Amino acid sequence: MEAQRGGFYVKFLGGFFLEFEGKSIKVTKNLKQKSMQILQILIKAGSEGISRNRLIEMLEWKGDHHEKKLNNLRCQTCKLRRFICEAGFPEGSYILNLKGQYYFNLDYKTETDIGKMDKLYKKLRSQPDSENREAWLLEIINLYQGEFLPFLTAEEWAVVENAHYHSIYTWSVTSLCQILRERSDYAKMLQVSTKASQIHPYDQWQAVQIECLIAQNKYRDAAEISEKANEVFAKELGIVPFQKKMERFLEPKRKAKQDREIMVQVMESLSEKAMPCGAYQCSYSSFIDICRFLVRVSERTGEKLLLLLCTLCGTQVNSEEIKKENGKLEQQMEQFRNILSGLIRNHDIYTQYSKNQFLVLLTMAGKEAAPLVKRLCQGWAEFEEKESITVKLEIQTLDTFFRKEAI
């Protein structure tokens, strides 16, 4: 059917918002319900639609027979059609099943913020030298208003999508800041990094804010951000990513120090305050930089690098009960982090990738790889049994091909 003028616009980032020809459609249903998840999945799928089997798989009706899952799907789609009718959607056919392929609607154009974001990202990757690069990056950053459907943190399909768009946003902010840094546009760079730190306060965008303020000789503002960030990180994560004594480095008079004195300060800030004990923990953005650098080093040295993705999964992580118990998953992740940091070596690094995942980079993993991985699995076996959780382990070798293909 030929698309009519206007149509739907749907936002997934920072929440779920529906508009038709500029007018908001009020959604009164619980957005976590399976019927509403079907709506979100089908809108995201767009004109390509999604197969019945894939839709059932994403909705995670585990343990039921296939016929029961089909019946569940039929019941939920009926509820969804009833909601669409009651919510005042424009006249048309919705939730279509054509030869086993499901669609939201074929009568109207449907545009989404994530659809725009994916198209812009594809352009940026395919046209790295385009004169529109800065404008495209800025448009992605403006589209990103928060996590993908933040109320679905217990749904695997939504967690995967969230990681995807978080990664695109991080890459876009980093790329735009580099462009602005090269032309010393620190005022605009500060705006971009400030928004990023507000949306993702634990991604350490405060470091970019501080850089911008120092470049503009706003030392007091830089010190204030450093102090506040240190307090939050120390309270929530038990780490202090920004030195508490940063004020003395920010004073204008310190710029006049002799070269040797400056180098001493640099070496002091680079060194760890205590003797290294256990693997090195860092932010996800720092983890990416370290991985890329070590892949380059491994090309010369021949050292093997292994990337491990540790996912906590099972009834306790995904059940409704966990969503009601404040801090339960965070406690389990902290317990697992302590176990993990003790099992891997001083020269390995790790970071938290999502609410229930850790990434680990094993360096110099030649002949030690197999026994080390076996030791890791044995090391957290007691934790799995105690918490009724399964730690799923995925392993990937990092090499030259990874560096060329990496985002």
N, C-alpha and C positions, 0 to 999 in steps of 0.2 A: 504493500500500500504506500502511496506517495505521502511523504511526511508533510504535515501541515505547518503553517507558519508558527513560529514560537516553539513551545515544547517545555519539557521538564529540565530543570537544573538541580542537581543533587550534590550535596557536600558530605564527604565521608571523614574529612580531616578535622579533628577537634570535636566531633559529634556527628549526628545524622540530621540533615536539614533538607527538606523537599520544597521545591518551588515549581509553580506552573505559570509561565508567562509573567514572571516577576512577582507573583502572589504566593505567599507561604501556605503550604498545606500542613495543618496541625496534626501531629502524630501523637495520639493519646495512649496508644498501646505500649506495654513494656517492650522496649527495644531488644531485650535479651530473649524474648520468646522465639520459638522455632519458626513460627509463621513470619515474624518480622525479619528474622535472619534470612529466610527465603527471599523476601523482598529486597534486602540489601545485596544478597548474592546475585540475584537476577539483574538488578540495576547495574551492578558493577560489570557483569558479563556483557551487557550491551546487546548489539545486534547479532553478535556471534552466538549468544545463548549459552546454555550449559546442559550437558547430558543428564539424564535422570540418575544414572548410577553415580556420577561425580557429585551431584547435588546431595544424594543420600549419604555419600561418604563424608562430605564436608559437614553435614549436620550431626554426624557422630552418634547415630542410633546403634550403639554397640550391644551385642548380645542377642538382639532380636533376629528372628528368621527373616529371609528376604521378603516374603509375602507381608509380614507384619511391618517391615520398614516401608514397603510400598503403600500400605494402608495408612501408616503415619503420615507419609508425604501427601497423600490425597486429602486426609483430614486437615492438615496444616494449610494446604493451598486453598481449601474451601474457606477456612477462617480468614485467610489473607484476602480472598476476593470479597468476603463480607465486610472486612475492614475498609477496603478500597471504596466500596460502595457507600459506606457510612461516612467516610472521611471527606467525601465531596470531590473525588478525583474527576477530571473531565470525562465526558462520555467516550467510551472506547472499549476495546477488548484487552483484558489484562491477564497475566499469568497464563500464557499460552503453552500448550504441550503439542508440539508438532513433530511427529515421528520420533518420540523419545527425547526431543530437545526442548528445553524450557526457555521461555522468553518473558521479560517483563511486559513489553508492549511494542507493537509494530505500527501503531497509528501516529505516534508523535516522535519528534526528535528528543533524545535524552542525552544531555551533556553532564559530565561530572568533573569535580575538581581533580580527582585522581587521574581521570582520562586525559585532561589537559596536561597534568604533570608528566604523565608517561610520554605523551607526544613531544613535549618540550625536551625531556631528557633524551629521547631518541635522536632528536635533531642535534643536541649538543654532542652526543657521542659520535654521530655520523659526520658532523661538520665542525670539528674542533677549532678551525680557523675562521669561522664565520664572523662577519662584522657585527652580527646580532647576538653574539655570545653573551655579552654582559646583560643585555635586555632579557634574554631568555632565562638566564640564571636568576635575575631579580624577580621575574614573573613566577618561577617555581617557588622562590622563597616567600613571595606574597601569597601564593596559593596555600602553602602549608600553614595551617592554623592550629596544629596540634596532632596528637596521635590518631592513627586510623581507628575509628570506632572504639574509643577508649573504654566503653562500657563492656566490651567483649574480650577482656583480657584472659578469660578462661577458655576461649574457643580457639582451637589450633589454627583454623583457616584465617582468622582475624589476626592472630599473633604473627603469622607468616607475612601477611600483607603489611602489618605495622612495621615489621623489620625492613621490608622492602622500601617503603616510602620514607622511613627514618633515614635509611642509608642514602637515598637520593637527596634528601634535604641536607644531610651532613656534607655530602660531596659538593652540593651546590653552594652552600655557605662558605666552605673552605675555598672553592674555586673563585667565587666572587671576591672574597677577602684578599686573595692573592693578586687579583687584577687591581683592586683599589690600593693595596699596599704598594704596588709597583709605581703607581702614579701619586702616591702619598695623599690619597683622599681619605684621611683618617676620620673625618666627620661622618661620612657615609658608612665607612667601615664600622664605626662605633654603633650606628643605628642598627645595622645588620646583626652584629654580634650581641647587642643588647636584647633584641627580639629572640635570638637563638637561646640565650641564657635564661630567658623567661619561660620559654616553651620546654626546654630540656636543661634544667638547672644543674644536673649532674654530669653533663657532657664537657664541663670545664671551658665553656665559651668565655668565662670571666677573664681568662688569660688574654684573649684577644681584646676585650674591653680595656684591660689595664695597658696593653701595648698602645692602643689608640690614644688613651688619655696621657700617657707619658710623652708620646710624640707631639701632643698638643700642649705640653708643659702644664697639664692639669694634675699635678702630683698628689694634691690632697684628695681629689676624687678617686684617683687610682688606689691610694692607700685605703680609702673607705671601702671600695669594692673588695680589695684583698682581705681586709679584716672580716667583713660580712661573709664572704665565701669560705674563709677558714673556719668560722664559727659553725656554719651550716654543715660543711663537710665533716668536721670533727664530731658533731653531734649525731648526724645521720649515718655516716659511713666509717667513722673512726679514723679518718685520714686527714692530713693537712696539705693539700696540693700547692698552696701558695704560702711562701715563707711569711711568718708573723712579723718578722723584722723588715718587711719590704720598705717601710717608710724611709729607712736610712739610705736605701738605694734610689729612692725617688726624689730626694732633696736636690734641688738644682746645684748646690755647691759641690755635690759629690762628682759632678761631671768633670771637675778640674783635677781629679786624682791622677797620679802618675800611672803609666801603663802597667807597671809591675803590681801596683796596689789593686788595680782593676782586675788583673788576671787572677790574683789571689782570691778576690771576692767571687769571681766566676767559678773558680775551682771549688770554693767552699760551698757555693749554691748547688753545684752539680753533684757533689759527693753525698752519699747517704749518711745520715747522722749516727746511725747505729750499724754494727756489723751486719752484713747481709745474712738473713736467716730464712730459708724457704724461698719459694719462687717469687718472682717480681710481679706485683699487681699494678695494673695501670688502667687508664680510661680506654674506652673502645676506640676513640679517635687516635690516641697514642699507640694503641695496639696495631692499628692499620699501618701507621708510619713505620713502626718497628719491623713489622712483617715485610713490608716492601723493601726496607733497607737490607734486612738479613737475606732476602732472596737474592739481591744483587751481590752481597758478599759471598753467598754460597756458590754463585756461578764461578767465582775464582778459586775458592777453597775446596769445593766439592762436598762440603758438609751437607748432610741430609736434614731437611726441616719437615716436621710433621705438625699438621694442624688438627686438633681434637675439638669436637663439638660435644659437650656433655649436657644432656637434656634430662631434667627431672620430670618424670611422667608417671602416671598411675592414678588410682582412684582418689587419693588425697589431694593431688595437685589440681585435678580437673573437676572435682565434685562441687555441688552446690554448698556443701558444708564448709569447704575451705573459703569460699567467697564471703561467708558470714563471719568467719573467725579472723578478726583483724590481726595482721602480722604473722599468721601461721606459715604462709609460704615464705615470707621474708626470713623467719626463724630457721626454716628448713634450708633455705639457700645459704644462710650464714653458717649453719652447721656444716653443710657440704663444702663451703668455701674453705673453712678451717681444715677439713680433712684433705681437700685437694691441694692446698698450699703446702701441707706437710708431706704429701706423697711425691710431688714433682720437685725437680732439682733447683738449686740456686740460679742456674743459668737458663731456666725456662721462664716464660712469662704467661700471665693469664689475665682475663678480663671478664666482667659480666656482660653478656650479650643481650639478654632479655630477662624477663621476670623469672624464668625458670631455666636459663641456659648460661653456661660458661664456655668461653673459648680458651684453649690452651695451645701455646706454641712450644713444641719440644725442639730444642736446638741440639746440634751434634748428636742426632738420633740414629746414627748408622746401625751397628750391630746391637746396640742397646734397646732399639725400638720395641721389638717383640716382648722381651722380658719386662720392660718398663710398663708397657700397656697392660700386660698381665698383672703386674704388681698393683697398678692403679685400680683395676677391677676388683682384685682381692681386697685392696685397702678400703674400699667403700662398701663392701658386701654387707658388713654389720649394720652400717647406716641404712642401706636399702631394706634390710629385714626389720629393723627397729621402726622405721618410718612408713613401712608398707609402700615403698616407692621404688621404681625401677629407674636406674640411671642409664639412659640410652647413649651409646658412644659411637660417633661417626668420625672417621679418620680420612684425612686428605694430605697428600704430599704437596709441598710448595716447591715450585721449581721455576725455570725461566718462562715456561708457558703460562704459569699463573700470573707472573709479573706483567706479561704482555696483554693478557686478557682481563686483568683485574680492573675494577671500577676505580 
